[in-house]
Amino acid sequence: MDEKVEFENKLLKFGLNQFEVEIIYFLLEGKLRNAFNINNNIRVYPILNIVFIFRALSSLEKEGWIRSKKHTFLKYYYFIDKKTFQNKLDSIISKSRDVYQNQKDSYYSILDLVKKFEKQNKLKKPSEKVLKQISIFEVSENSPEFIKKFMKKISKYPNLLPFKSEINMVIYLKQNNIRFFLNSLEIEMKKGNQQLYGGFFFCSIDEKEFSQSILEEIHTYNSNGLKFLHKLESKGYIENKTRGITDFSYSESKINIEKKQIKTNFSIKILDNPVEGIIETSTYSENPLIIGTLWAESNEFLKIIKKNISL
C-alpha cells in the first residue's frame, strides 16, 4: 500500500470522507492552494464541481483541519502544523463516547507521515523563530468542587504543578454497557533534577450498583489510558514531556475485594533510569457509584495525592 493510500485510509477513521482526506493530503506539501488548484489536482469526481470544492474547504477550515489566507479576491488554503493536527486527533479520540482501538492504531503512522512532511517543508524555507507562550494551568469553572478543593490544597506544595485535566467527559464502554462521566487531573512533581507525574481519574457511573466486574473494568480502562500516555511520551508525541522514556511495563493487577480496591505497579525507564509507580483504584461512593483511580510515579507522590483528595 503506497503512502498516500495508507494515510487516507487511516484518516477516514476520524470522521472525514474520502473527498476531504484527499484535500488534506494534497495540502500536506505545505504550499498555498486555492480552490481551483485543488479542483485541478485531486482525483476527479464526475458528479462534483467547484461549488462542492468550496463547500468541502469551508467545512475543513471550520472544523480546524486546514487554514486560509486571503490574497486579492481568492482564498488560499494550507495545512495546519503537526502540533495542531495532533491536538485535533487527540480531541476526536477523547470526546468519542467509545474509544475505538482502530483510531489509536492509526494514530502513530498518521503523525509520523505529517512529521515527515513538516520536516521536508522546513528544509524548503528559512526557519522562523517563534517565541513560545508559557501556558498557565487554570482549573475550569465547570470542574467538580472536589477538583477545585484539591487544587487549593496542593497549592501549598511548591514542587507540584497541575499539568492538564479532562472535565465531565462522557465515556461509554459498549461491551459491558457502562456509561460514566470522567474527570481527571495530571500533576507534575519536581524532585531535584527529576520530573515525575501523577494524578487521578474519577468515574461517576450512571445507574449501576457496585460489583467486582465494574471495579475491574474501570481500573482496566484508566490503566490503559495511562499506558497510552506513556506510549505517546516514549514516541515523543507529548511536546511538554521530554524526559526520554525508553521503556515501560505494567505488573499483574492485585484485587482486594474486601477493600473494594485494585492495585497495579508499573515501571518506566527515563534515560535508562528506572522509576517505579503505582495505580490504585478504589470505590469512593456506592450511591451514587463513584470509582476513582489514583496514580503516581513514586510512593511518596501517591501519598500526597491521597492525603489531599476528598469527595
Residue frames relative to the residue before (quaternion, step in Angstrom):
aa qw qx qy qz dx dy dz
M 1.0000 0.0000 0.0000 0.0000 0.00 0.00 0.00
D 0.3637 -0.7478 0.4981 0.2457 3.61 -0.71 1.00
E 0.7347 -0.4720 0.2847 0.3955 3.52 -1.35 0.43
K 0.6627 0.5231 -0.3035 0.4418 3.58 0.90 -0.96
V 0.6815 0.4882 -0.2899 0.4617 3.58 0.84 -0.99
E 0.6510 0.5190 -0.3165 0.4546 3.60 0.96 -0.87
F 0.6475 0.5207 -0.3130 0.4601 3.59 0.94 -0.93
E 0.6933 0.4857 -0.2838 0.4504 3.57 0.82 -1.01
N 0.6526 0.5261 -0.3199 0.4416 3.60 0.92 -0.88
K 0.6992 0.4634 -0.2761 0.4692 3.59 0.98 -0.82
L 0.6526 0.5063 -0.3216 0.4629 3.58 1.05 -0.71
L 0.5426 0.6199 -0.3915 0.4099 3.60 1.20 -0.46
K 0.6171 0.5695 -0.3374 0.4255 3.59 1.17 -0.57
F 0.6760 0.4896 -0.2866 0.4703 3.61 1.27 -0.18
G 0.7190 -0.5174 0.2465 0.3932 3.57 1.05 0.79
L 0.5647 0.5749 -0.3984 0.4381 3.60 1.25 0.23
N 0.4076 -0.6879 0.5258 0.2903 3.58 -1.22 0.34
Q 0.7319 -0.4471 0.2885 0.4256 3.56 -1.30 0.29
F 0.6364 0.5434 -0.3174 0.4461 3.55 1.00 -0.87
E 0.6870 0.4943 -0.2799 0.4531 3.59 0.91 -0.95
V 0.6775 0.4824 -0.3174 0.4556 3.62 0.91 -0.82
E 0.6045 0.5396 -0.3636 0.4596 3.61 1.12 -0.53
I 0.6235 0.5204 -0.3348 0.4778 3.58 1.05 -0.73
I 0.6513 0.5146 -0.3171 0.4587 3.60 0.91 -0.92
Y 0.6618 0.4984 -0.3180 0.4609 3.60 0.87 -0.89
F 0.6372 0.5358 -0.3261 0.4478 3.59 0.98 -0.84
L 0.7060 0.4565 -0.2591 0.4755 3.60 1.04 -0.80
L 0.4718 0.6924 -0.4336 0.3317 3.61 1.26 -0.20
E 0.5688 0.6262 -0.3810 0.3731 3.59 1.13 -0.55
G 0.5034 -0.7018 0.3912 0.3178 3.56 1.25 -0.23
K 0.5718 0.5855 -0.3867 0.4250 3.60 1.25 0.11
L 0.5026 -0.6152 0.5087 0.3320 3.54 -1.26 0.50
R 0.0217 -0.8082 0.5877 -0.0316 3.58 -0.81 1.01
N 0.2720 -0.7365 0.5865 0.1992 3.57 -1.03 0.74
A 0.7316 -0.4458 0.2807 0.4326 3.57 -1.27 0.23
F 0.6526 0.5207 -0.3225 0.4461 3.58 1.05 -0.73
N 0.5965 0.5404 -0.3535 0.4766 3.61 1.09 -0.70
I 0.6809 0.4965 -0.2861 0.4562 3.55 0.87 -1.02
N 0.6404 0.5417 -0.3161 0.4433 3.57 0.96 -0.90
N 0.7093 0.4684 -0.2570 0.4598 3.59 1.04 -0.78
N 0.7722 0.4211 -0.1877 0.4372 3.58 1.12 -0.55
I 0.6626 0.4701 -0.3488 0.4672 3.62 1.02 -0.48
R 0.7273 -0.4391 0.2940 0.4380 3.55 -1.31 0.30
V 0.4916 -0.6867 0.4539 0.2841 3.57 -0.96 0.89
Y 0.1013 -0.7551 0.6461 0.0454 3.54 -0.98 0.97
P 0.4056 -0.7682 0.4286 0.2483 3.63 -0.22 1.21
I 0.7522 0.4022 -0.2379 0.4645 3.60 0.92 -0.83
L 0.6231 0.5359 -0.3460 0.4525 3.58 1.27 0.03
N 0.0720 -0.7729 0.6265 0.0706 3.56 -1.23 0.46
I 0.7838 -0.3617 0.2213 0.4537 3.55 -1.31 -0.05
V 0.5729 0.5893 -0.3832 0.4214 3.61 1.13 -0.56
F 0.6660 0.4915 -0.2925 0.4789 3.57 1.00 -0.86
I 0.5900 0.5585 -0.3599 0.4588 3.58 1.13 -0.66
F 0.6665 0.5025 -0.3001 0.4617 3.58 0.87 -0.97
R 0.6504 0.5194 -0.3176 0.4543 3.59 0.98 -0.83
A 0.6630 0.5032 -0.3063 0.4620 3.57 0.94 -0.90
L 0.6545 0.5103 -0.3106 0.4634 3.60 0.97 -0.87
S 0.6413 0.5259 -0.3188 0.4589 3.57 0.99 -0.84
S 0.6618 0.5050 -0.2986 0.4667 3.58 0.98 -0.87
L 0.6664 0.5040 -0.3025 0.4586 3.60 0.91 -0.93
E 0.6585 0.4948 -0.3112 0.4739 3.58 1.01 -0.79
K 0.6457 0.5302 -0.3173 0.4487 3.58 0.95 -0.85
E 0.7138 0.4412 -0.2444 0.4858 3.58 1.03 -0.83
G 0.5559 -0.6658 0.3628 0.3406 3.60 1.27 -0.01
W 0.4509 0.6925 -0.4556 0.3311 3.61 1.22 0.31
I 0.7877 0.1043 -0.0418 0.6057 3.60 1.11 -0.68
R 0.2443 -0.7424 0.5982 0.1767 3.57 -1.34 0.17
S 0.2285 -0.7914 0.5524 0.1277 3.57 -1.24 0.21
K 0.1652 -0.7273 0.6531 0.1316 3.51 -1.39 0.37
K 0.3212 -0.7525 0.5394 0.1991 3.57 -0.97 0.79
H 0.0052 0.7762 -0.6294 0.0368 3.55 -0.94 0.98
T 0.7935 -0.0583 -0.0606 0.6028 3.56 -0.56 1.25
F 0.7931 -0.2869 0.2041 0.4970 3.60 -0.68 -1.03
L 0.6559 0.5199 -0.3034 0.4554 3.59 1.28 -0.01
K 0.3484 -0.6840 0.5966 0.2344 3.51 -1.25 0.56
Y 0.1493 -0.7672 0.6180 0.0841 3.57 -0.99 0.90
Y 0.2462 -0.8070 0.5299 0.0860 3.54 -0.76 1.12
Y 0.0073 -0.7899 0.6131 -0.0002 3.55 -1.17 0.62
F 0.5751 -0.6108 0.4378 0.3235 3.55 -1.29 0.51
I 0.5049 -0.6341 0.4932 0.3157 3.57 -1.11 0.71
D 0.5886 -0.5742 0.4188 0.3852 3.61 -1.23 0.30
K 0.7082 -0.4866 0.3082 0.4082 3.57 -1.29 0.40
K 0.6493 0.5301 -0.3384 0.4276 3.61 0.91 -0.87
T 0.6690 0.4876 -0.2973 0.4757 3.59 0.93 -0.92
F 0.6284 0.5349 -0.3231 0.4633 3.56 1.07 -0.81
Q 0.6509 0.5102 -0.3115 0.4680 3.58 0.98 -0.87
N 0.6402 0.5209 -0.3242 0.4623 3.58 0.99 -0.84
K 0.6194 0.5455 -0.3310 0.4574 3.56 1.11 -0.76
L 0.6603 0.4893 -0.3027 0.4827 3.60 0.93 -0.88
D 0.6332 0.5379 -0.3257 0.4512 3.59 0.98 -0.90
S 0.6596 0.5288 -0.3052 0.4384 3.55 0.93 -0.96
I 0.6548 0.5118 -0.3130 0.4597 3.57 0.97 -0.87
I 0.6648 0.4974 -0.3083 0.4644 3.58 0.95 -0.88
S 0.7164 0.4737 -0.2746 0.4325 3.59 0.79 -1.00
K 0.7095 0.4531 -0.2703 0.4672 3.60 1.04 -0.67
S 0.4938 0.6615 -0.4348 0.3601 3.56 1.23 -0.22
R 0.4858 -0.6657 0.4799 0.3010 3.57 -0.98 0.78
D 0.7688 0.1270 -0.0956 0.6194 3.55 1.19 -0.39
V 0.3300 -0.7697 0.5088 0.1997 3.59 -0.56 1.13
Y 0.2339 -0.8142 0.5194 0.1123 3.55 -0.29 1.25
Q 0.4832 -0.6952 0.4604 0.2669 3.54 -0.83 1.05
N 0.6425 0.5363 -0.3495 0.4212 3.60 0.99 -0.72
Q 0.5749 0.5513 -0.3889 0.4629 3.60 1.18 -0.42
K 0.6698 0.4956 -0.3025 0.4628 3.57 0.91 -0.92
D 0.6427 0.5296 -0.3243 0.4488 3.59 1.02 -0.81
S 0.6931 0.4677 -0.2694 0.4778 3.58 1.10 -0.70
Y 0.4974 0.7274 -0.3863 0.2725 3.55 1.23 -0.67
Y 0.7363 0.4563 -0.2529 0.4309 3.56 0.68 -1.14
S 0.6912 0.4797 -0.3049 0.4463 3.60 0.82 -0.91
I 0.6042 0.5356 -0.3598 0.4675 3.60 1.10 -0.63
L 0.6910 0.4763 -0.2855 0.4628 3.59 0.85 -0.98
D 0.6044 0.5562 -0.3570 0.4449 3.60 1.06 -0.70
L 0.6735 0.4896 -0.2975 0.4671 3.58 0.96 -0.86
V 0.6372 0.5137 -0.3251 0.4738 3.59 1.00 -0.83
K 0.6328 0.5361 -0.3192 0.4585 3.58 1.03 -0.86
K 0.6359 0.5386 -0.3174 0.4525 3.58 1.03 -0.86
F 0.6813 0.4741 -0.2901 0.4763 3.59 0.88 -0.94
E 0.6359 0.5339 -0.3334 0.4467 3.59 0.98 -0.84
K 0.6438 0.5183 -0.3129 0.4679 3.58 1.02 -0.84
Q 0.6538 0.5118 -0.3085 0.4641 3.58 0.96 -0.89
N 0.6722 0.5083 -0.2990 0.4477 3.57 0.94 -0.89
K 0.6312 0.5344 -0.3339 0.4523 3.60 1.08 -0.71
L 0.6373 0.5295 -0.3236 0.4569 3.58 1.13 -0.67
K 0.6500 0.5459 -0.3098 0.4284 3.56 1.18 -0.57
K 0.8010 0.2135 -0.1036 0.5497 3.60 1.10 -0.54
P 0.6254 -0.5433 0.3891 0.4029 3.62 -1.16 0.51
S 0.4821 -0.6737 0.4771 0.2934 3.54 -1.00 0.83
E 0.2229 -0.7629 0.5948 0.1204 3.54 -1.09 0.77
K 0.3415 -0.7370 0.5453 0.2072 3.56 -0.85 0.95
V 0.0572 -0.7978 0.6001 -0.0116 3.52 -0.73 1.10
L 0.3735 -0.7211 0.5377 0.2268 3.55 -0.81 1.01
K 0.3233 -0.7525 0.5426 0.1865 3.57 -0.77 1.03
Q 0.3630 -0.7094 0.5598 0.2271 3.52 -0.99 0.84
I 0.3446 -0.7179 0.5635 0.2198 3.55 -0.95 0.85
S 0.2560 -0.7916 0.5377 0.1368 3.54 -0.50 1.17
I 0.2508 -0.7503 0.5966 0.1349 3.54 -0.96 0.93
F 0.4005 -0.7309 0.4988 0.2378 3.55 -0.70 1.08
E 0.0025 0.7768 -0.6294 0.0208 3.53 -0.93 0.95
V 0.4360 -0.6905 0.5088 0.2724 3.55 -0.91 0.90
S 0.5080 -0.6662 0.4614 0.2921 3.56 -0.97 0.89
E 0.5577 -0.6050 0.4511 0.3455 3.57 -1.12 0.66
N 0.6703 0.5030 -0.2899 0.4622 3.57 1.18 -0.58
S 0.4348 0.7140 -0.4570 0.3038 3.58 1.26 -0.03
P 0.5543 -0.5908 0.4595 0.3641 3.60 -1.10 0.62
E 0.6453 -0.5567 0.3648 0.3749 3.55 -1.16 0.62
F 0.6380 0.5458 -0.3549 0.4112 3.62 0.95 -0.76
I 0.6281 0.5126 -0.3450 0.4731 3.61 1.10 -0.57
K 0.6382 0.5213 -0.3271 0.4625 3.60 0.98 -0.82
K 0.6571 0.4986 -0.3067 0.4750 3.59 1.00 -0.84
F 0.6372 0.5307 -0.3221 0.4568 3.56 0.99 -0.86
M 0.6430 0.5265 -0.3165 0.4573 3.58 0.95 -0.90
K 0.6520 0.5150 -0.3121 0.4607 3.56 0.98 -0.84
K 0.6684 0.5127 -0.3007 0.4471 3.58 0.97 -0.88
I 0.7385 0.4243 -0.2592 0.4554 3.60 0.83 -0.89
S 0.4718 0.6740 -0.4469 0.3513 3.60 1.26 -0.09
K 0.6055 0.5623 -0.3558 0.4366 3.60 1.24 -0.34
Y 0.6342 0.4890 -0.3327 0.4980 3.59 1.30 -0.15
P 0.3071 -0.7996 0.4806 0.1879 3.64 -0.24 1.19
N 0.6931 0.4798 -0.2840 0.4570 3.60 1.16 -0.45
L 0.6257 0.5088 -0.3465 0.4792 3.61 1.29 0.13
L 0.0157 -0.8021 0.5957 -0.0389 3.55 -0.89 1.00
P 0.3876 -0.7038 0.5393 0.2521 3.63 -0.60 1.07
F 0.2860 -0.8128 0.4991 0.0912 3.54 -0.82 1.09
K 0.7482 -0.2556 0.1787 0.5856 3.58 0.86 -0.95
S 0.1349 -0.7952 0.5868 0.0715 3.57 -1.23 0.40
E 0.1850 -0.7206 0.6513 0.1495 3.51 -1.38 0.33
I 0.1330 -0.8366 0.5312 0.0109 3.55 -0.65 1.13
N 0.8775 -0.0437 0.0046 0.4775 3.55 -0.97 1.02
M 0.2234 0.7640 -0.5631 0.2221 3.57 0.87 0.97
V 0.3070 -0.7392 0.5696 0.1869 3.57 -0.93 0.89
I 0.0419 -0.8010 0.5967 -0.0252 3.57 -0.66 1.15
Y 0.0684 -0.7870 0.6126 0.0249 3.55 -0.99 0.86
L 0.1666 -0.7702 0.6112 0.0738 3.56 -0.65 1.17
K 0.3228 -0.8254 0.4349 0.1594 3.49 0.04 1.41
Q 0.6434 0.5739 -0.3371 0.3782 3.56 0.88 -0.96
N 0.7995 0.2441 -0.1174 0.5362 3.58 0.99 -0.86
N 0.4234 -0.7400 0.4367 0.2870 3.57 1.32 0.27
I 0.3984 0.6808 -0.5030 0.3531 3.57 0.84 1.06
R 0.0542 -0.7879 0.6134 -0.0048 3.57 -0.74 1.09
F 0.1266 0.8083 -0.5660 0.1013 3.59 -0.85 0.91
F 0.4186 -0.6477 0.5717 0.2800 3.51 -1.38 0.32
L 0.1851 -0.8045 0.5604 0.0663 3.56 -0.77 1.08
N 0.0038 -0.7570 0.6533 -0.0065 3.55 -1.00 0.95
S 0.0328 0.8220 -0.5651 0.0627 3.57 -0.72 1.03
L 0.0743 -0.7636 0.6391 0.0541 3.51 -1.32 0.43
E 0.1387 -0.7677 0.6207 0.0782 3.56 -1.00 0.86
I 0.1332 -0.8074 0.5746 0.0128 3.56 -0.94 0.98
E 0.2827 -0.7295 0.5972 0.1769 3.55 -1.11 0.75
M 0.1168 -0.7769 0.6162 0.0550 3.57 -1.00 0.87
K 0.2128 -0.7680 0.5921 0.1195 3.56 -0.76 1.04
K 0.0269 0.7864 -0.6130 0.0721 3.54 -0.76 1.12
G 0.7821 -0.1367 0.0423 0.6065 3.56 0.00 1.31
N 0.7825 -0.2383 0.2154 0.5334 3.55 -0.71 -1.11
Q 0.5643 0.6243 -0.3671 0.3962 3.57 1.32 -0.04
Q 0.1788 -0.7177 0.6566 0.1478 3.51 -1.30 0.55
L 0.0219 -0.7904 0.6119 -0.0194 3.56 -0.67 1.14
Y 0.2176 -0.7825 0.5712 0.1187 3.55 -1.18 0.55
G 0.0582 0.7707 -0.6325 0.0507 3.51 -1.23 0.60
G 0.1324 0.8071 -0.5699 0.0795 3.55 -1.26 -0.07
F 0.3522 -0.7267 0.5414 0.2338 3.53 -1.21 -0.51
F 0.1802 -0.7072 0.6686 0.1431 3.48 -1.45 0.37
F 0.0426 -0.7972 0.6018 0.0237 3.62 -0.72 1.00
C 0.1451 -0.8106 0.5671 0.0146 3.54 -0.79 1.12
S 0.1425 -0.7638 0.6265 0.0617 3.58 -0.69 1.14
I 0.1699 -0.8514 0.4954 0.0285 3.54 -0.29 1.33
D 0.3950 -0.7537 0.4893 0.1909 3.55 -0.76 1.14
E 0.8989 0.0007 0.0299 0.4370 3.51 -1.20 0.77
K 0.5784 0.5528 -0.3987 0.4481 3.57 0.96 0.84
E 0.3088 -0.7004 0.6059 0.2166 3.54 -1.23 0.57
F 0.6333 -0.5410 0.3807 0.4016 3.56 -1.21 0.48
S 0.1313 0.7433 -0.6526 0.0664 3.52 -1.17 0.76
Q 0.6271 -0.5452 0.3957 0.3910 3.55 -1.18 0.49
S 0.6449 0.5394 -0.3293 0.4298 3.58 0.98 -0.81
I 0.6445 0.4996 -0.3264 0.4780 3.61 1.03 -0.74
L 0.6212 0.5405 -0.3347 0.4582 3.59 0.99 -0.87
E 0.6810 0.4844 -0.2848 0.4696 3.59 0.90 -0.94
E 0.6445 0.5356 -0.3196 0.4423 3.58 1.00 -0.85
I 0.6703 0.4851 -0.2954 0.4777 3.59 0.94 -0.90
H 0.6375 0.5231 -0.3299 0.4595 3.59 0.96 -0.83
T 0.6594 0.5044 -0.3049 0.4667 3.58 0.94 -0.88
Y 0.6483 0.5269 -0.3181 0.4482 3.59 0.93 -0.91
N 0.7112 0.4508 -0.2645 0.4701 3.59 0.83 -0.99
S 0.6228 0.5279 -0.3383 0.4680 3.61 1.06 -0.70
N 0.6480 0.5092 -0.3146 0.4709 3.58 1.01 -0.80
G 0.6091 0.5463 -0.3448 0.4601 3.57 1.12 -0.68
L 0.6622 0.4936 -0.2976 0.4789 3.57 1.03 -0.82
K 0.6132 0.5384 -0.3411 0.4666 3.60 1.04 -0.76
F 0.6363 0.5355 -0.3170 0.4560 3.55 1.02 -0.87
L 0.6395 0.5170 -0.3191 0.4710 3.61 1.01 -0.81
H 0.6636 0.4956 -0.3064 0.4692 3.60 0.95 -0.87
K 0.6338 0.5269 -0.3302 0.4600 3.58 1.05 -0.75
L 0.6434 0.5158 -0.3164 0.4688 3.58 0.97 -0.87
E 0.6710 0.5017 -0.3017 0.4550 3.58 0.93 -0.93
S 0.6593 0.5173 -0.3161 0.4447 3.59 0.95 -0.85
K 0.6989 0.4379 -0.2635 0.5004 3.59 1.16 -0.57
G 0.5297 -0.6695 0.3892 0.3460 3.59 1.30 0.04
Y 0.4772 0.7052 -0.4136 0.3224 3.58 1.23 0.42
I 0.6461 0.4307 -0.3439 0.5280 3.62 1.25 0.10
E 0.3685 -0.8051 0.4184 0.2024 3.52 -0.10 1.36
N 0.7254 0.4427 -0.2535 0.4622 3.60 0.95 -0.83
K 0.6721 0.4026 -0.2984 0.5451 3.59 1.31 0.03
T 0.1066 0.8032 -0.5730 0.1235 3.56 -0.34 1.25
R 0.2240 0.8261 -0.4903 0.1643 3.56 0.99 0.85
G 0.4182 -0.7183 0.4643 0.3059 3.59 1.15 -0.48
I 0.0910 0.7957 -0.5871 0.1178 3.59 0.70 1.08
T 0.1701 -0.8070 0.5607 0.0739 3.58 -0.75 1.05
D 0.8023 -0.0190 0.0242 0.5961 3.59 1.19 -0.38
F 0.0230 0.7796 -0.6255 -0.0209 3.56 -1.25 0.40
S 0.0035 -0.7956 0.6053 -0.0251 3.56 -1.13 0.69
Y 0.2488 -0.7642 0.5839 0.1147 3.54 -1.25 0.60
S 0.3890 -0.7195 0.5261 0.2327 3.58 -1.00 0.85
E 0.6561 -0.4602 0.3985 0.4460 3.56 -1.33 -0.01
S 0.4740 -0.6726 0.4896 0.2884 3.59 -1.04 0.75
K 0.1900 -0.7601 0.6111 0.1128 3.56 -1.15 0.71
I 0.1734 -0.8119 0.5538 0.0636 3.55 -0.69 1.12
N 0.1116 -0.7413 0.6584 0.0676 3.55 -1.13 0.82
I 0.2281 -0.8327 0.4888 0.1250 3.56 0.06 1.30
E 0.5837 0.5733 -0.3787 0.4327 3.62 1.15 -0.54
K 0.7315 0.3758 -0.2158 0.5263 3.57 1.01 -0.83
K 0.3255 -0.7532 0.4961 0.2838 3.58 1.35 -0.18
Q 0.5118 0.6341 -0.3768 0.4404 3.51 0.93 1.05
I 0.0919 -0.7651 0.6349 0.0561 3.57 -1.17 0.68
K 0.0960 -0.7909 0.6028 0.0428 3.57 -1.03 0.83
T 0.0287 -0.7595 0.6495 0.0212 3.53 -1.18 0.71
N 0.2577 -0.7393 0.5989 0.1680 3.57 -0.93 0.88
F 0.0436 -0.7877 0.6126 0.0479 3.55 -1.13 0.60
S 0.2070 -0.7694 0.5962 0.0990 3.53 -1.24 0.50
I 0.0318 -0.7748 0.6306 0.0304 3.56 -1.00 0.82
K 0.2752 -0.7341 0.5928 0.1844 3.54 -1.21 0.52
I 0.1081 -0.7756 0.6212 0.0293 3.54 -0.77 1.12
L 0.7952 -0.1484 0.0241 0.5874 3.56 -0.32 1.32
D 0.6891 -0.5142 0.2313 0.4552 3.54 1.06 1.00
N 0.5535 0.5535 -0.4227 0.4568 3.62 1.23 0.29
P 0.3817 -0.7641 0.4680 0.2268 3.63 -0.61 1.08
V 0.0771 -0.7482 0.6578 0.0392 3.53 -1.17 0.75
E 0.2130 -0.7976 0.5563 0.0951 3.58 -0.76 1.07
G 0.0473 -0.8245 0.5635 -0.0180 3.55 -0.81 1.04
I 0.2890 -0.7482 0.5797 0.1434 3.55 -1.35 0.28
I 0.1169 -0.7324 0.6651 0.0868 3.55 -1.19 0.74
E 0.0013 0.8197 -0.5702 0.0555 3.58 -0.67 1.08
T 0.0895 -0.8041 0.5876 0.0071 3.57 -0.61 1.18
S 0.0156 0.8079 -0.5852 0.0672 3.58 -0.78 1.08
T 0.4591 -0.6411 0.5362 0.3012 3.53 -1.33 0.36
Y 0.1835 -0.8225 0.5341 0.0672 3.58 -0.52 1.20
S 0.7831 -0.0144 0.0012 0.6217 3.59 1.22 -0.39
E 0.2781 -0.7676 0.5527 0.1672 3.58 -1.08 0.72
N 0.7929 0.1024 -0.0786 0.5956 3.59 1.19 -0.33
P 0.3902 -0.3762 -0.7515 0.3762 1.57 -0.25 2.51
L 0.5730 -0.6058 0.4269 0.3498 3.57 -1.22 0.47
I 0.0647 0.7814 -0.6141 0.0899 3.56 -0.63 1.20
I 0.0455 -0.7874 0.6144 -0.0183 3.55 -0.71 1.12
G 0.1022 -0.8208 0.5617 0.0167 3.56 -0.78 1.06
T 0.1861 -0.7563 0.6182 0.1056 3.54 -1.15 0.72
L 0.1167 -0.7668 0.6296 0.0453 3.56 -0.72 1.13
W 0.0327 0.8001 -0.5984 0.0238 3.57 -1.03 0.71
A 0.0704 0.7886 -0.6080 0.0593 3.55 -1.17 0.60
E 0.4673 -0.6940 0.4851 0.2544 3.54 -1.21 0.59
S 0.7497 0.1588 -0.2191 0.6039 3.55 1.20 0.64
N 0.5964 -0.5803 0.4169 0.3657 3.58 -1.17 0.56
E 0.6146 0.5561 -0.3354 0.4479 3.57 1.07 -0.80
F 0.6544 0.5186 -0.2956 0.4641 3.56 0.98 -0.93
L 0.6475 0.5238 -0.3166 0.4539 3.59 0.95 -0.89
K 0.6337 0.5381 -0.3313 0.4462 3.59 1.01 -0.80
I 0.6345 0.5249 -0.3298 0.4616 3.60 1.03 -0.78
I 0.6513 0.5069 -0.3162 0.4678 3.58 0.94 -0.87
K 0.6527 0.5239 -0.3067 0.4532 3.59 0.92 -0.95
K 0.6678 0.5369 -0.2959 0.4220 3.54 0.90 -0.99
N 0.7893 0.3651 -0.1576 0.4678 3.57 1.00 -0.82
I 0.6111 0.5440 -0.3641 0.4450 3.60 1.25 -0.01
S 0.1853 0.7568 -0.6148 0.1218 3.57 -0.96 0.85
L 0.3560 -0.7441 0.5283 0.2009 3.56 -0.96 0.89
